[in-house]
Amino acid sequence: MIFVYVAPDSNELQVSVDLSTVDQRLLRHGAPDATVSMHVSVKGNTVIRA
């Protein structure tokens, strides 16, 4: 599961990924911690790519 929400205490956008339930095709299996790629765009402009 992947959740995206605005944290009420900081007013920041937060992304929470449950690695045990996320589609395995989304994981970077070569990474030591099996991270998930991230691409954030605002109005069609990439602001974060990791």
Backbone bond lengths (Angstrom), bond angles and torsions (degrees), N, CA, C in turn:
res aa  C-N    CA-C-N  psi(-1)  N-CA   C-N-CA  omega(-1)  CA-C   N-CA-C  phi
1 M - - - 1.440 - - 1.517 109.38 -
2 I 1.298 114.48 145.43 1.459 121.10 176.67 1.515 107.47 -126.81
3 F 1.339 116.43 126.14 1.452 122.05 179.03 1.517 109.09 -118.61
4 V 1.315 116.44 138.73 1.462 122.41 174.84 1.516 106.60 -127.03
5 Y 1.328 115.97 128.87 1.458 119.25 -176.52 1.524 109.73 -154.63
6 V 1.327 115.57 165.65 1.458 121.54 174.19 1.524 106.78 -98.09
7 A 1.324 116.16 121.29 1.457 121.26 -179.54 1.528 109.41 -69.39
8 P 1.311 117.75 125.62 1.468 120.11 -175.40 1.529 114.17 -66.20
9 D 1.333 117.88 -29.17 1.463 119.89 -177.69 1.524 113.62 -80.57
10 S 1.351 117.08 -25.96 1.468 119.68 -176.81 1.526 113.60 -119.38
11 N 1.349 117.12 -9.72 1.469 122.08 -175.96 1.522 112.07 57.41
12 E 1.334 116.75 31.74 1.464 122.41 177.72 1.520 109.58 -106.18
13 L 1.320 115.40 147.52 1.454 121.22 174.73 1.520 108.00 -74.23
14 Q 1.323 117.00 126.89 1.451 120.98 179.31 1.511 109.98 -124.26
15 V 1.322 115.61 144.62 1.459 122.70 178.12 1.520 107.40 -119.42
16 S 1.309 116.32 128.49 1.454 122.01 178.53 1.521 108.16 -120.01
17 V 1.335 116.50 125.96 1.457 121.85 -178.42 1.525 108.89 -120.28
18 D 1.322 116.51 122.18 1.465 121.39 174.92 1.527 106.67 -89.55
19 L 1.339 116.71 101.10 1.463 121.46 -173.67 1.520 113.29 -65.10
20 S 1.333 117.93 -18.99 1.464 119.40 179.43 1.526 112.24 -80.83
21 T 1.339 118.09 -16.23 1.462 120.06 -178.64 1.529 113.81 -117.43
22 V 1.346 117.72 -10.04 1.460 120.07 -177.80 1.538 109.73 -71.17
23 D 1.301 116.52 149.26 1.466 121.90 177.11 1.532 108.53 -55.91
24 Q 1.306 117.48 123.74 1.458 123.01 -175.50 1.526 113.50 -59.33
25 R 1.324 117.75 -21.94 1.476 120.81 178.10 1.514 111.74 -68.85
26 L 1.340 118.80 -18.05 1.459 122.35 -179.45 1.528 113.23 -85.11
27 L 1.328 117.32 -15.10 1.458 121.02 -176.14 1.519 112.17 -82.63
28 R 1.323 115.75 146.80 1.461 122.08 171.43 1.516 106.44 -88.56
29 H 1.314 116.77 94.47 1.462 120.55 -174.06 1.517 113.00 -69.38
30 G 1.317 119.08 -20.12 1.461 121.53 178.72 1.519 112.71 -79.88
31 A 1.316 117.62 -15.56 1.466 121.45 -179.60 1.528 109.76 -78.33
32 P 1.322 117.70 148.09 1.465 120.36 -177.79 1.529 113.86 -59.79
33 D 1.324 117.33 -30.60 1.461 119.98 -177.02 1.528 113.12 -112.32
34 A 1.329 118.80 14.81 1.473 123.45 178.68 1.527 111.29 51.77
35 T 1.318 116.09 55.26 1.460 120.72 -178.45 1.521 111.71 -73.13
36 V 1.321 115.53 170.40 1.460 123.10 180.00 1.525 108.38 -113.21
37 S 1.325 116.83 134.25 1.465 120.48 176.49 1.524 109.46 -64.06
38 M 1.334 116.06 148.96 1.457 119.88 -179.66 1.526 109.05 -133.72
39 H 1.311 115.37 135.07 1.462 122.28 175.99 1.521 105.93 -139.30
40 V 1.333 116.62 115.48 1.462 122.04 -179.43 1.520 107.68 -114.46
41 S 1.322 115.31 127.77 1.464 118.98 175.75 1.523 108.93 -127.26
42 V 1.330 114.94 146.97 1.460 122.48 177.84 1.513 107.09 -124.27
43 K 1.317 115.80 118.34 1.471 122.11 -177.74 1.528 111.73 52.26
44 G 1.343 115.95 40.31 1.454 121.08 176.38 1.518 115.15 84.82
45 N 1.328 118.39 -3.23 1.466 122.27 179.27 1.524 110.22 -103.35
46 T 1.322 117.11 127.18 1.463 120.58 178.10 1.527 109.43 -69.28
47 V 1.323 116.09 126.07 1.470 120.46 178.07 1.522 110.87 -111.69
48 I 1.332 117.88 -25.02 1.465 122.21 176.50 1.518 108.71 -144.78
49 R 1.301 116.00 133.04 1.469 121.22 171.40 1.523 105.91 -139.69
50 A 1.314 115.43 117.98 1.477 119.78 -177.81 1.514 109.19 -142.85
